[in-house]
Amino acid sequence: MRNFDEIDRTILDISRQLFFDQGIRKTEMKDIALKCGIGRSTLYRRFESKDVIAFYIANEILADLSVATDSVLSDAGALSGLDKFKKFAHSYANTLMTHPLEVRFLDEFDQIFTDEYPAEVGEISFTSSHSPKNRFLIDIMEEGKKDGSMNYTETADYMAWLFTNMIMGIAQRVLPREKHYIEEQGYGKEFVSSAVEIFINSIR
């Protein structure tokens, strides 16, 4: 990942706000340049496309969401693997529920970018930050299997990915339209926390 100077940082911060306000699809490079107070040629010299900017922002959001759960197990040394997972899982779900704009951005991002990654970003740099807490969650799953508090038949790696994809997927579907879900079905973000409980009960 490249190092950003002050102008790069301003471009990314303003782009993030524009993406949040009007969506990735509706935001154009000319909008970003105008809002930043720079020429389009300057913008293109720093970021070759809107896609590249969106990828860097997605990387940062995923990192921010990850950091929000980092401290949850700082005092969990004596807990079983399952209890550690429960602490992490509820923290992860709460983090998603308190960041609806970021979740909505990631939903649109996933819908748009289904082909090759932009060359400047590179697949490795993006996928490394998109992993389920890297080894962190996988280690918890392995610990739970070893101490007997968890029971699952797939690999720990698979179960970590399954959990994060399942919870993120539900959050992406429900949170951006929570008002409509409540009007139509009577429930909203509790779907996310309920999914966590269902997953926990399935591996208990």
C-alpha positions in Angstrom: 0.0 0.0 0.0 1.3 3.5 -0.9 1.9 6.2 1.6 -0.5 9.1 1.4 0.5 12.7 1.7 -1.7 15.5 3.0 -3.3 16.1 -0.5 -4.0 12.4 -1.0 -5.5 12.2 2.5 -7.8 15.2 1.7 -8.9 13.5 -1.6 -9.7 10.3 0.2 -11.6 11.9 3.0 -13.7 14.1 0.7 -14.3 11.1 -1.7 -15.5 9.0 1.3 -18.0 11.7 2.2 -19.2 12.0 -1.4 -19.6 8.2 -1.7 -21.5 8.2 1.6 -23.8 11.1 0.5 -24.6 10.2 -3.1 -23.1 6.7 -3.7 -20.1 5.4 -5.6 -22.0 5.2 -8.9 -23.2 8.8 -8.9 -19.9 10.3 -7.8 -17.6 11.3 -10.7 -14.0 12.4 -10.7 -15.0 16.0 -11.6 -17.2 16.0 -8.4 -14.2 15.0 -6.3 -11.9 17.5 -7.9 -14.4 20.3 -7.5 -15.1 19.5 -3.8 -11.3 19.2 -3.1 -10.6 22.5 -4.9 -8.1 21.0 -7.3 -8.0 20.5 -11.0 -9.0 17.2 -12.6 -5.5 16.7 -14.0 -4.1 16.9 -10.5 -6.6 14.4 -9.2 -5.8 12.0 -12.0 -2.1 12.3 -11.3 -2.7 11.1 -7.8 -5.4 8.5 -8.4 -5.9 7.0 -11.8 -9.6 6.5 -11.4 -12.6 6.6 -9.1 -12.4 2.9 -8.8 -8.9 3.1 -7.2 -10.2 5.7 -4.7 -13.1 3.5 -3.8 -10.7 0.5 -3.3 -8.5 2.5 -0.9 -11.5 3.7 1.0 -12.9 0.1 1.2 -9.6 -1.0 2.6 -9.6 1.7 5.2 -13.2 1.0 6.3 -12.5 -2.7 6.7 -9.4 -1.8 8.7 -11.4 0.6 10.9 -14.2 -2.0 11.5 -11.5 -4.5 12.5 -9.8 -2.1 14.9 -13.1 -1.5 16.6 -13.1 -5.2 17.8 -9.4 -5.4 18.7 -9.7 -4.7 22.4 -12.6 -7.0 23.1 -10.4 -10.0 24.1 -7.7 -8.1 26.0 -8.9 -9.6 29.3 -10.2 -12.9 27.9 -7.2 -15.1 28.6 -9.0 -17.6 30.9 -12.1 -18.0 28.7 -12.9 -21.0 26.6 -12.7 -20.7 22.8 -16.4 -20.5 22.5 -16.7 -17.7 25.1 -13.9 -15.7 23.3 -15.8 -16.2 20.1 -19.0 -15.0 21.6 -17.3 -11.8 22.9 -15.8 -11.2 19.4 -19.0 -12.0 17.5 -21.2 -9.7 19.5 -18.6 -6.9 19.3 -18.3 -7.4 15.5 -22.1 -7.3 15.1 -22.4 -4.2 17.3 -19.6 -2.5 15.3 -21.5 -3.1 12.0 -24.8 -1.9 13.5 -23.2 1.4 14.7 -21.6 2.0 11.3 -24.5 1.9 8.8 -22.9 4.3 6.3 -19.8 2.2 6.1 -21.9 -1.0 5.7 -23.9 0.7 2.9 -20.7 1.7 1.2 -19.3 -1.8 1.3 -22.6 -3.2 0.0 -22.5 -0.9 -3.1 -18.7 -1.6 -3.5 -19.4 -5.4 -3.6 -22.1 -4.9 -6.2 -20.0 -2.8 -8.4 -16.6 -4.4 -8.3 -17.2 -8.0 -9.5 -14.4 -8.1 -12.1 -10.6 -7.5 -11.9 -9.2 -5.2 -9.3 -7.6 -2.0 -10.5 -3.9 -2.5 -11.2 -2.7 0.2 -8.9 -4.5 -1.4 -5.9 -3.5 -5.0 -6.5 -5.4 -8.0 -5.3 -3.0 -9.0 -2.5 -3.2 -5.6 -0.7 -7.0 -5.6 -0.7 -7.6 -9.2 0.2 -5.2 -9.2 3.0 -7.2 -6.5 4.9 -10.5 -8.2 3.9 -9.7 -11.4 5.7 -11.6 -12.2 8.9 -9.2 -10.6 11.3 -6.4 -12.6 9.6 -5.4 -15.3 12.1 -7.2 -13.8 15.0 -10.6 -15.3 14.5 -9.3 -18.5 13.0 -7.1 -19.0 16.2 -10.3 -18.6 18.3 -12.1 -21.2 16.2 -9.2 -23.6 16.5 -8.9 -23.0 20.3 -12.6 -23.8 20.7 -12.3 -27.0 18.8 -9.3 -28.0 20.9 -10.8 -27.3 24.3 -14.1 -28.9 23.4 -16.3 -25.8 23.7 -17.0 -25.8 19.9 -18.2 -28.5 17.6 -18.0 -28.0 13.8 -17.0 -30.2 10.9 -15.4 -27.7 8.5 -12.0 -26.1 9.0 -11.5 -23.2 11.4 -10.5 -21.0 8.4 -13.8 -21.9 6.6 -15.9 -21.2 9.8 -14.2 -17.8 10.3 -15.0 -16.8 6.7 -18.5 -18.2 7.0 -19.3 -16.1 10.1 -17.9 -12.8 8.8 -19.6 -13.2 5.4 -22.9 -14.2 6.9 -23.1 -11.3 9.4 -21.8 -8.8 6.9 -24.2 -10.0 4.3 -27.2 -9.6 6.6 -26.0 -6.2 7.8 -25.6 -5.0 4.2 -29.1 -6.1 3.4 -30.9 -4.8 6.5 -29.1 -1.8 7.9 -29.3 0.6 4.8 -33.0 0.0 4.6 -33.8 -0.6 8.3 -36.7 1.8 8.4 -38.4 -0.2 5.5 -37.7 -3.5 7.2 -39.3 -2.3 10.4 -42.4 -1.1 8.4 -42.6 -4.2 6.3 -41.5 -7.0 8.7 -41.6 -5.4 12.1 -37.8 -5.9 12.8 -34.6 -4.3 11.8 -31.0 -4.5 13.1 -32.0 -7.2 15.6 -31.7 -9.6 12.6 -28.0 -9.1 12.8 -27.7 -9.9 16.5 -30.0 -12.8 16.1 -27.9 -14.2 13.3 -24.9 -14.1 15.7 -26.8 -16.1 18.3 -27.9 -18.7 15.7 -24.3 -19.1 14.6 -23.1 -19.5 18.2 -25.7 -22.1 18.9 -24.7 -24.0 15.8 -21.1 -24.5 17.0 -21.8 -24.8 20.7 
